[in-house]
Amino acid sequence: MPREKKIEEYDVVIIGGGASGLTAGIYCGRARLKTIVIEQALVGGIATNTNEIENYPGFPEGTTGTGLMKLFHQQAKKFGVKFKLTNVKTVDFTGDIKIVETFRNRYKAKAVIICNGSKPRLTGAENEEKYVGKGIAFCATCDAAACTDEEVLVIGSGDAAIEEGMFLTKFASKVKVSIIHDEGIMDCNEVAKSAALANPKMEFLHNTVVERFEGEDELTTVVLKNLKTGELTSIDCFTCFLFIGYIPNTSIYEDKVNMTKSGYVITSENMETSVPGVFAAGDVRDKFLRQVATCVGDAATAGVMAEKYIAETEIFENIIMKGDGIAYIFDASKADHRKFLEEIEELEKEYDEYCCHRVDTYKSRGLAQRLCKTGHCPSVIIIKNGKVVKVISEETLSKNEIEKNL
């Protein structure tokens, strides 16, 4: 008989415990929201795979990915954020209460922040899956020491490939780098490129891609194919490191939120997905730059917006939609909108049986869009018995028109 899942209730469930998930946790925890971060593997995410981080503000001497994420983790726990190391199996975002399910637990949340990050991209070469974890690696920081005095192969020429390749030279006797481009062309920044070319332990194999991986129980040889000549070359190596990009971990969100063809979650600038109450931050988003700093910025916004969404939900359900009322949707930065407040104040005195609610859209349109899908501004919403019965838009907005519908 299947074991019944334990049900836990939270204000916010954050899926993913990398830089974005930890930052979102800090913001939600500090806002005194009951928050849990669910992480499948390692708290800190892929940032922990980076040995040196030199471009994160506040660390002029640089820091390690592991060290930085440890600080993030400590700060989130300081604000009461809970952590659960497990894999999310399914999600249900159809109701006002969001459901996140793991193998043993069902979590109910008022808001969810998607921070799953991404996973390393594979080459697709023959026998690749067989050697993942058995000679194919993705983390120089994790596996460099095991490669001491050995020859290794790096696939890729972006910042991660070249910078991690240089780190490997501190341990390996030789670091060969397979690059898809012509000689002299790399995808990394010029500083890293210059340093790598000057490193005597690094050797570059241009115009090559992986044809197949070979070995008995563990990887011993990588066969490279020259894209111009078709020639196959066998490279003996102790470990092959793949640094050819990442794929977003968003498969469980198919048909749940809007995504690009590549699987990245589409959000507004406020980190809102296509589903109210569900936000996304970090590497899962469809955006230009994926760095720890941008993950932090995304997550700060997502955390604040989740708090605002929950607060607006409580106002909407427990105050605005209780009984009879008038809701004036306006923008406080506009003089004509402020001027019409005088009319609302007069109505408030004349019709004291109606509650008058002022819904300012200057910083957020959330409440306005709950009252009216278009969130039209300015407008007046007439509420009777807890239901919207009339929307008076700008074209016909007047005190007389409102009184006709009371």
The 8 nearest C-alpha neighbors of each residue, nearest first, counted from 0:
[[1, 2, 3, 4, 103, 102, 5, 104],
 [2, 0, 3, 4, 103, 102, 5, 104],
 [1, 3, 4, 0, 103, 5, 102, 104],
 [4, 2, 1, 5, 103, 104, 0, 6],
 [5, 3, 104, 103, 105, 2, 6, 102],
 [4, 6, 104, 105, 3, 7, 103, 106],
 [7, 5, 105, 106, 104, 4, 8, 107],
 [8, 6, 106, 107, 105, 5, 9, 104],
 [7, 9, 107, 106, 108, 6, 10, 33],
 [10, 8, 108, 33, 11, 34, 107, 12],
 [9, 11, 109, 33, 108, 32, 34, 110],
 [12, 10, 34, 110, 9, 108, 111, 109],
 [11, 13, 111, 35, 34, 108, 36, 14],
 [14, 12, 36, 112, 111, 113, 35, 15],
 [15, 13, 37, 113, 114, 115, 36, 112],
 [16, 14, 115, 38, 114, 20, 37, 17],
 [15, 17, 20, 38, 42, 21, 43, 36],
 [18, 16, 44, 43, 20, 19, 15, 21],
 [17, 19, 21, 20, 43, 22, 294, 291],
 [20, 18, 294, 298, 22, 281, 295, 21],
 [21, 19, 16, 23, 17, 114, 15, 22],
 [20, 22, 24, 18, 23, 19, 16, 17],
 [21, 23, 25, 19, 24, 20, 298, 295],
 [24, 22, 298, 302, 20, 26, 25, 21],
 [25, 23, 21, 27, 22, 26, 28, 75],
 [24, 26, 75, 22, 28, 23, 27, 29],
 [27, 25, 29, 23, 302, 24, 28, 30],
 [28, 26, 30, 24, 302, 29, 32, 25],
 [29, 27, 78, 31, 25, 30, 32, 26],
 [28, 30, 26, 31, 27, 78, 25, 32],
 [31, 29, 27, 28, 32, 26, 306, 303],
 [32, 30, 28, 29, 33, 27, 78, 79],
 [31, 33, 28, 27, 30, 10, 34, 11],
 [32, 34, 10, 9, 11, 31, 28, 35],
 [33, 35, 11, 80, 32, 12, 9, 10],
 [34, 36, 81, 12, 82, 80, 13, 37],
 [35, 37, 13, 82, 14, 16, 12, 81],
 [36, 38, 83, 14, 15, 84, 82, 13],
 [39, 37, 15, 16, 84, 40, 85, 83],
 [38, 40, 86, 85, 84, 37, 41, 15],
 [41, 39, 38, 84, 42, 85, 44, 86],
 [42, 40, 44, 43, 38, 39, 16, 84],
 [43, 41, 16, 44, 17, 38, 40, 72],
 [42, 44, 17, 68, 16, 47, 18, 41],
 [45, 43, 17, 46, 42, 41, 47, 16],
 [44, 46, 47, 48, 43, 17, 49, 116],
 [45, 47, 64, 48, 44, 49, 43, 65],
 [46, 48, 65, 64, 45, 49, 43, 44],
 [49, 47, 138, 46, 45, 140, 50, 64],
 [50, 48, 64, 47, 46, 51, 140, 63],
 [49, 51, 63, 140, 64, 48, 52, 47],
 [50, 52, 63, 49, 62, 53, 64, 61],
 [53, 51, 62, 61, 63, 54, 64, 55],
 [52, 54, 61, 55, 51, 62, 60, 58],
 [53, 55, 52, 56, 61, 58, 59, 292],
 [54, 56, 53, 292, 58, 57, 52, 291],
 [57, 55, 58, 54, 59, 292, 53, 61],
 [56, 58, 59, 55, 61, 60, 54, 53],
 [57, 59, 61, 60, 56, 55, 62, 53],
 [60, 58, 61, 57, 53, 56, 54, 55],
 [61, 59, 58, 62, 53, 57, 52, 54],
 [62, 60, 53, 58, 59, 52, 51, 63],
 [61, 63, 52, 51, 53, 58, 64, 67],
 [64, 62, 51, 66, 50, 65, 52, 67],
 [63, 65, 47, 46, 49, 67, 66, 50],
 [66, 64, 47, 68, 63, 67, 69, 46],
 [65, 67, 63, 69, 64, 68, 70, 62],
 [66, 68, 64, 70, 69, 65, 63, 71],
 [67, 69, 71, 43, 65, 70, 66, 72],
 [70, 68, 72, 66, 67, 71, 65, 73],
 [69, 71, 73, 67, 68, 72, 74, 66],
 [72, 70, 68, 74, 69, 73, 21, 75],
 [73, 71, 69, 75, 70, 74, 68, 21],
 [74, 72, 70, 76, 75, 71, 77, 69],
 [73, 75, 77, 71, 72, 76, 70, 25],
 [74, 76, 25, 72, 77, 78, 73, 80],
 [77, 75, 80, 79, 73, 78, 74, 72],
 [76, 78, 74, 75, 79, 73, 80, 25],
 [79, 77, 28, 76, 75, 29, 80, 25],
 [78, 80, 76, 77, 28, 81, 75, 34],
 [79, 81, 76, 34, 28, 75, 35, 78],
 [82, 80, 35, 36, 34, 79, 83, 76],
 [83, 81, 36, 35, 37, 84, 80, 38],
 [82, 84, 37, 85, 38, 36, 81, 35],
 [85, 83, 38, 39, 37, 40, 82, 86],
 [84, 86, 39, 38, 83, 37, 87, 101],
 [87, 85, 39, 101, 88, 38, 84, 102],
 [86, 88, 101, 100, 89, 85, 99, 39],
 [89, 87, 101, 100, 86, 102, 90, 251],
 [88, 90, 100, 87, 99, 251, 91, 101],
 [91, 89, 99, 98, 100, 92, 88, 251],
 [92, 90, 98, 93, 97, 99, 89, 255],
 [91, 93, 97, 94, 90, 98, 255, 274],
 [94, 92, 91, 95, 97, 96, 274, 255],
 [95, 93, 96, 92, 97, 91, 98, 275],
 [94, 96, 97, 109, 93, 92, 276, 275],
 [95, 97, 94, 109, 108, 107, 98, 92],
 [96, 98, 92, 108, 107, 91, 94, 109],
 [99, 97, 107, 91, 90, 106, 100, 92],
 [98, 100, 90, 106, 105, 89, 107, 91],
 [101, 99, 105, 89, 88, 87, 104, 90],
 [100, 102, 87, 88, 104, 103, 86, 105],
 [101, 103, 104, 88, 100, 86, 87, 85],
 [102, 104, 4, 101, 5, 105, 100, 3],
 [105, 103, 5, 4, 101, 100, 6, 102],
 [104, 106, 100, 6, 99, 5, 4, 7],
 [107, 105, 7, 99, 98, 8, 6, 100],
 [108, 106, 8, 98, 97, 9, 7, 96],
 [109, 107, 9, 97, 10, 110, 11, 96],
 [108, 110, 10, 96, 11, 97, 309, 95],
 [111, 109, 276, 11, 108, 277, 305, 10],
 [110, 112, 277, 12, 11, 13, 278, 113],
 [111, 113, 278, 13, 279, 277, 114, 14],
 [114, 112, 279, 14, 115, 278, 13, 280],
 [115, 113, 15, 20, 14, 280, 116, 19],
 [116, 114, 15, 248, 14, 113, 283, 117],
 [115, 117, 282, 283, 114, 247, 248, 281],
 [116, 118, 247, 248, 246, 245, 282, 115],
 [117, 119, 245, 246, 247, 120, 248, 116],
 [120, 118, 245, 244, 246, 121, 117, 137],
 [119, 121, 245, 244, 246, 243, 118, 122],
 [122, 120, 123, 119, 241, 243, 127, 124],
 [121, 123, 124, 120, 209, 127, 243, 241],
 [122, 124, 121, 125, 127, 209, 128, 126],
 [125, 123, 211, 122, 210, 127, 209, 126],
 [124, 126, 211, 127, 212, 210, 123, 128],
 [127, 125, 129, 212, 128, 211, 124, 130],
 [128, 126, 129, 125, 130, 124, 212, 131],
 [129, 127, 131, 130, 126, 125, 123, 121],
 [130, 128, 127, 126, 131, 133, 132, 217],
 [131, 129, 133, 128, 135, 127, 134, 132],
 [132, 130, 135, 133, 128, 129, 134, 136],
 [131, 133, 135, 134, 130, 136, 129, 217],
 [134, 132, 130, 217, 131, 135, 218, 129],
 [133, 135, 238, 218, 130, 132, 217, 239],
 [136, 134, 131, 239, 132, 130, 133, 240],
 [135, 137, 240, 138, 132, 239, 134, 241],
 [138, 136, 240, 241, 242, 139, 119, 135],
 [139, 137, 48, 141, 140, 136, 142, 240],
 [138, 140, 143, 142, 141, 163, 167, 137],
 [141, 139, 138, 50, 143, 142, 48, 49],
 [140, 142, 138, 139, 143, 48, 144, 137],
 [143, 141, 139, 145, 144, 140, 138, 146],
 [144, 142, 139, 146, 145, 167, 140, 141],
 [143, 145, 146, 147, 142, 170, 141, 140],
 [144, 146, 143, 142, 147, 170, 149, 141],
 [145, 147, 143, 149, 144, 171, 148, 170],
 [146, 148, 170, 171, 149, 144, 145, 143],
 [149, 147, 172, 171, 170, 146, 150, 173],
 [150, 148, 171, 146, 172, 147, 237, 151],
 [149, 151, 173, 236, 172, 171, 237, 174],
 [152, 150, 236, 174, 238, 237, 239, 175],
 [151, 153, 239, 175, 174, 176, 240, 236],
 [154, 152, 176, 240, 239, 241, 175, 177],
 [153, 155, 177, 241, 242, 176, 240, 152],
 [156, 154, 243, 242, 160, 178, 157, 177],
 [155, 157, 185, 186, 160, 178, 161, 187],
 [158, 156, 187, 186, 160, 159, 155, 161],
 [157, 159, 187, 161, 160, 162, 188, 156],
 [158, 160, 162, 157, 161, 163, 242, 156],
 [161, 159, 242, 157, 156, 155, 163, 158],
 [160, 162, 164, 158, 163, 159, 156, 165],
 [163, 161, 165, 164, 159, 160, 158, 191],
 [164, 162, 166, 165, 160, 161, 159, 139],
 [163, 165, 161, 167, 162, 166, 160, 168],
 [166, 164, 162, 168, 167, 163, 161, 195],
 [165, 167, 163, 164, 168, 169, 162, 139],
 [166, 168, 164, 169, 165, 170, 143, 171],
 [169, 167, 171, 165, 170, 166, 200, 174],
 [170, 168, 167, 166, 171, 165, 147, 143],
 [169, 171, 147, 168, 167, 144, 148, 143],
 [172, 170, 148, 147, 149, 168, 173, 146],
 [171, 173, 148, 149, 150, 170, 168, 200],
 [174, 172, 150, 200, 171, 201, 151, 175],
 [175, 173, 201, 151, 152, 150, 200, 202],
 [176, 174, 202, 152, 201, 203, 153, 151],
 [175, 177, 153, 203, 152, 204, 154, 202],
 [176, 178, 204, 154, 207, 155, 153, 205],
 [179, 177, 205, 180, 155, 156, 207, 204],
 [178, 180, 206, 207, 205, 208, 177, 181],
 [181, 179, 206, 178, 184, 205, 182, 185],
 [182, 180, 206, 205, 184, 183, 179, 178],
 [181, 183, 184, 205, 180, 206, 203, 204],
 [182, 184, 181, 185, 180, 205, 192, 196],
 [185, 183, 182, 181, 180, 186, 178, 156],
 [184, 186, 156, 187, 183, 157, 180, 192],
 [187, 185, 157, 156, 188, 158, 184, 155],
 [188, 186, 157, 158, 185, 156, 192, 189],
 [187, 189, 191, 190, 192, 158, 186, 157],
 [188, 190, 192, 191, 193, 187, 194, 185],
 [191, 189, 193, 192, 188, 194, 187, 195],
 [192, 190, 194, 189, 193, 188, 195, 162],
 [191, 193, 189, 195, 190, 194, 196, 188],
 [192, 194, 196, 190, 195, 191, 189, 197],
 [193, 195, 191, 197, 192, 196, 198, 190],
 [194, 196, 198, 192, 197, 193, 191, 165],
 [197, 195, 193, 198, 194, 192, 201, 199],
 [196, 198, 194, 195, 199, 193, 201, 192],
 [197, 199, 195, 200, 196, 201, 194, 165],
 [200, 198, 201, 197, 196, 202, 195, 173],
 [199, 201, 173, 198, 174, 168, 202, 172],
 [202, 200, 174, 199, 198, 175, 173, 203],
 [201, 203, 175, 176, 174, 200, 204, 173],
 [204, 202, 176, 175, 205, 177, 201, 178],
 [203, 205, 177, 176, 178, 207, 202, 206],
 [204, 206, 178, 207, 181, 182, 180, 179],
 [207, 205, 179, 180, 226, 181, 225, 178],
 [208, 206, 225, 179, 224, 205, 226, 178],
 [207, 209, 224, 223, 179, 210, 177, 225],
 [208, 210, 223, 211, 124, 222, 224, 207],
 [209, 211, 223, 124, 222, 224, 208, 125],
 [212, 210, 125, 124, 222, 209, 221, 126],
 [211, 213, 221, 126, 127, 220, 125, 222],
 [214, 212, 220, 218, 221, 219, 211, 215],
 [213, 215, 218, 219, 217, 220, 216, 212],
 [214, 216, 217, 218, 213, 219, 130, 220],
 [215, 217, 214, 218, 133, 130, 129, 219],
 [218, 216, 133, 214, 215, 134, 130, 219],
 [217, 219, 214, 134, 213, 130, 220, 133],
 [218, 220, 214, 236, 235, 237, 213, 217],
 [221, 219, 235, 213, 234, 236, 218, 212],
 [220, 222, 212, 234, 233, 213, 211, 223],
 [223, 221, 233, 211, 210, 232, 234, 209],
 [224, 222, 209, 232, 210, 208, 231, 207],
 [225, 223, 231, 207, 208, 230, 210, 229],
 [224, 226, 207, 229, 230, 227, 228, 206],
 [227, 225, 206, 229, 207, 228, 224, 208],
 [226, 228, 225, 229, 206, 230, 207, 224],
 [229, 227, 230, 225, 226, 224, 231, 206],
 [228, 230, 225, 226, 224, 227, 231, 207],
 [231, 229, 225, 228, 224, 232, 226, 223],
 [232, 230, 224, 223, 222, 225, 229, 233],
 [231, 233, 223, 222, 234, 224, 230, 225],
 [234, 232, 222, 221, 223, 220, 235, 231],
 [235, 233, 221, 220, 222, 236, 232, 223],
 [236, 234, 220, 219, 233, 221, 237, 150],
 [237, 235, 151, 150, 238, 219, 220, 234],
 [236, 238, 151, 150, 219, 149, 134, 146],
 [239, 237, 134, 151, 236, 135, 240, 152],
 [238, 240, 152, 135, 153, 151, 134, 136],
 [239, 241, 153, 136, 137, 135, 152, 154],
 [242, 240, 154, 137, 243, 153, 136, 239],
 [241, 243, 160, 155, 154, 244, 159, 240],
 [244, 242, 155, 241, 120, 154, 245, 119],
 [243, 245, 120, 242, 119, 246, 118, 157],
 [244, 246, 119, 120, 118, 117, 247, 243],
 [245, 247, 117, 118, 120, 119, 248, 244],
 [248, 246, 117, 283, 249, 116, 263, 262],
 [249, 247, 117, 115, 116, 250, 246, 118],
 [248, 250, 252, 251, 247, 262, 283, 263],
 [249, 251, 252, 253, 248, 262, 247, 254],
 [252, 250, 249, 253, 89, 90, 88, 255],
 [253, 251, 255, 250, 249, 256, 254, 90],
 [252, 254, 255, 250, 251, 256, 249, 258],
 [253, 255, 256, 252, 257, 258, 251, 250],
 [256, 254, 252, 253, 92, 257, 91, 274],
 [257, 255, 273, 254, 252, 274, 258, 272],
 [256, 258, 273, 265, 264, 255, 272, 259],
 [259, 257, 264, 265, 263, 262, 256, 260],
 [260, 258, 262, 261, 263, 264, 265, 257],
 [259, 261, 262, 258, 263, 264, 257, 285],
 [262, 260, 259, 263, 258, 247, 246, 285],
 [263, 261, 259, 260, 258, 249, 247, 264],
 [262, 264, 285, 284, 258, 259, 283, 261],
 [265, 263, 258, 284, 285, 283, 257, 266],
 [264, 266, 258, 285, 257, 284, 272, 263],
 [267, 265, 272, 271, 270, 264, 268, 284],
 [266, 268, 269, 270, 271, 272, 265, 273],
 [267, 269, 270, 266, 271, 300, 297, 301],
 [268, 270, 267, 271, 300, 301, 304, 266],
 [271, 269, 266, 267, 278, 301, 268, 279],
 [272, 270, 278, 266, 267, 269, 277, 279],
 [273, 271, 266, 274, 278, 277, 265, 270],
 [272, 274, 256, 257, 275, 271, 266, 265],
 [275, 273, 272, 277, 276, 256, 92, 271],
 [276, 274, 277, 273, 272, 271, 278, 308],
 [275, 277, 110, 274, 111, 308, 278, 305],
 [278, 276, 111, 275, 274, 110, 112, 272],
 [277, 279, 112, 271, 272, 270, 113, 301],
 [280, 278, 113, 112, 270, 114, 284, 272],
 [281, 279, 297, 298, 114, 19, 284, 113],
 [280, 282, 294, 19, 283, 284, 297, 114],
 [281, 283, 116, 284, 289, 117, 280, 294],
 [284, 282, 116, 247, 263, 281, 264, 115],
 [285, 283, 264, 263, 282, 286, 281, 280],
 [284, 286, 263, 265, 264, 283, 287, 259],
 [287, 285, 284, 288, 289, 282, 263, 265],
 [286, 288, 289, 285, 284, 293, 282, 290],
 [287, 289, 286, 290, 293, 282, 294, 285],
 [290, 288, 282, 293, 287, 294, 291, 281],
 [289, 291, 293, 292, 294, 288, 282, 281],
 [292, 290, 294, 293, 18, 295, 289, 46],
 [291, 293, 295, 290, 294, 55, 296, 56],
 [294, 292, 296, 290, 295, 291, 297, 289],
 [295, 293, 281, 19, 291, 297, 292, 296],
 [294, 296, 292, 298, 293, 19, 297, 22],
 [297, 295, 293, 299, 294, 298, 292, 300],
 [298, 296, 280, 294, 300, 295, 299, 281],
 [297, 299, 23, 301, 19, 280, 295, 300],
 [300, 298, 296, 302, 301, 297, 23, 295],
 [299, 301, 303, 298, 297, 302, 304, 269],
 [302, 300, 298, 304, 270, 299, 303, 305],
 [303, 301, 23, 305, 299, 26, 27, 304],
 [302, 304, 306, 300, 305, 301, 307, 299],
 [303, 305, 307, 301, 306, 302, 308, 300],
 [306, 304, 308, 302, 307, 303, 301, 110],
 [305, 307, 303, 309, 304, 308, 310, 302],
 [308, 306, 304, 310, 305, 309, 311, 303],
 [309, 307, 305, 311, 306, 310, 304, 312],
 [308, 310, 312, 306, 311, 307, 305, 313],
 [309, 311, 307, 313, 312, 308, 306, 314],
 [312, 310, 314, 308, 313, 309, 315, 307],
 [313, 311, 309, 315, 310, 314, 316, 308],
 [312, 314, 310, 316, 311, 315, 317, 309],
 [315, 313, 311, 318, 317, 312, 316, 319],
 [316, 314, 319, 312, 313, 318, 317, 311],
 [315, 317, 313, 320, 314, 318, 312, 319],
 [316, 318, 314, 313, 315, 321, 319, 320],
 [317, 319, 314, 321, 320, 315, 316, 313],
 [320, 318, 315, 321, 314, 316, 317, 356],
 [321, 319, 385, 316, 318, 315, 322, 317],
 [320, 322, 385, 318, 319, 317, 323, 316],
 [323, 321, 384, 385, 383, 320, 324, 382],
 [324, 322, 383, 382, 353, 384, 385, 354],
 [325, 323, 354, 353, 382, 355, 381, 326],
 [324, 326, 355, 381, 380, 356, 382, 354],
 [327, 325, 356, 380, 379, 355, 357, 328],
 [326, 328, 379, 357, 358, 378, 356, 329],
 [329, 327, 358, 378, 377, 376, 379, 359],
 [328, 330, 377, 359, 376, 336, 360, 327],
 [329, 331, 361, 360, 359, 332, 333, 336],
 [330, 332, 333, 337, 359, 361, 329, 336],
 [331, 333, 330, 334, 361, 337, 336, 329],
 [334, 332, 336, 331, 335, 330, 337, 329],
 [333, 335, 337, 336, 338, 332, 331, 330],
 [336, 334, 338, 337, 333, 339, 340, 331],
 [337, 335, 339, 338, 333, 334, 329, 330],
 [336, 338, 334, 340, 335, 339, 331, 333],
 [339, 337, 335, 340, 336, 341, 334, 342],
 [340, 338, 341, 342, 336, 337, 335, 343],
 [339, 341, 343, 337, 338, 342, 344, 336],
 [340, 342, 344, 339, 343, 338, 345, 337],
 [343, 341, 345, 339, 340, 344, 398, 346],
 [344, 342, 340, 346, 345, 341, 347, 339],
 [343, 345, 347, 341, 342, 346, 340, 348],
 [344, 346, 342, 348, 347, 343, 349, 341],
 [347, 345, 349, 343, 348, 344, 350, 342],
 [346, 348, 344, 345, 350, 349, 351, 343],
 [349, 347, 345, 346, 350, 351, 344, 343],
 [348, 350, 346, 347, 351, 345, 352, 344],
 [351, 349, 352, 347, 348, 346, 353, 354],
 [350, 352, 353, 348, 347, 349, 354, 346],
 [353, 351, 350, 354, 323, 324, 347, 349],
 [354, 352, 324, 351, 323, 350, 355, 325],
 [355, 353, 324, 325, 356, 323, 352, 351],
 [354, 356, 325, 324, 326, 347, 353, 357],
 [357, 355, 326, 325, 327, 358, 354, 319],
 [356, 358, 327, 326, 359, 328, 355, 329],
 [359, 357, 328, 327, 356, 329, 360, 367],
 [358, 360, 329, 330, 361, 328, 331, 357],
 [361, 359, 364, 363, 330, 362, 329, 358],
 [360, 362, 330, 359, 363, 331, 332, 364],
 [363, 361, 360, 364, 359, 330, 365, 331],
 [362, 364, 360, 365, 361, 359, 366, 367],
 [363, 365, 360, 367, 366, 368, 374, 362],
 [366, 364, 368, 367, 363, 369, 308, 311],
 [367, 365, 369, 368, 364, 311, 370, 358],
 [366, 368, 374, 364, 370, 369, 365, 371],
 [367, 369, 374, 372, 371, 365, 370, 366],
 [370, 368, 366, 367, 371, 372, 365, 374],
 [371, 369, 367, 368, 366, 372, 380, 374],
 [370, 372, 368, 374, 373, 369, 367, 375],
 [373, 371, 368, 374, 369, 370, 367, 375],
 [372, 374, 375, 371, 368, 367, 376, 370],
 [373, 375, 368, 367, 371, 372, 376, 364],
 [376, 374, 373, 377, 378, 392, 371, 367],
 [377, 375, 378, 329, 328, 374, 330, 393],
 [376, 378, 329, 328, 393, 375, 392, 336],
 [379, 377, 392, 328, 376, 391, 393, 327],
 [378, 380, 327, 391, 326, 390, 328, 381],
 [379, 381, 390, 326, 325, 389, 391, 382],
 [380, 382, 325, 389, 388, 387, 324, 390],
 [383, 381, 387, 324, 323, 386, 388, 385],
 [384, 382, 323, 385, 386, 322, 387, 324],
 [385, 383, 322, 323, 386, 382, 321, 320],
 [384, 386, 320, 322, 321, 383, 382, 323],
 [387, 385, 382, 383, 384, 388, 320, 322],
 [388, 386, 382, 389, 381, 383, 380, 385],
 [389, 387, 382, 381, 386, 383, 390, 380],
 [388, 390, 381, 380, 387, 391, 382, 404],
 [389, 391, 380, 379, 392, 381, 378, 388],
 [392, 390, 379, 378, 396, 380, 389, 395],
 [393, 391, 378, 394, 396, 395, 390, 379],
 [392, 394, 396, 395, 378, 377, 391, 376],
 [395, 393, 392, 396, 391, 397, 378, 377],
 [396, 394, 393, 392, 397, 391, 400, 378],
 [395, 397, 393, 392, 391, 394, 400, 378],
 [398, 396, 400, 399, 395, 401, 342, 393],
 [397, 399, 401, 400, 342, 402, 396, 343],
 [398, 400, 402, 397, 401, 403, 396, 404],
 [401, 399, 403, 397, 402, 398, 396, 404],
 [400, 402, 398, 399, 403, 404, 397, 405],
 [401, 403, 399, 405, 404, 400, 398, 346],
 [404, 402, 400, 401, 405, 399, 398, 397],
 [403, 405, 402, 401, 400, 381, 389, 388],
 [404, 402, 403, 401, 381, 383, 350, 353]]
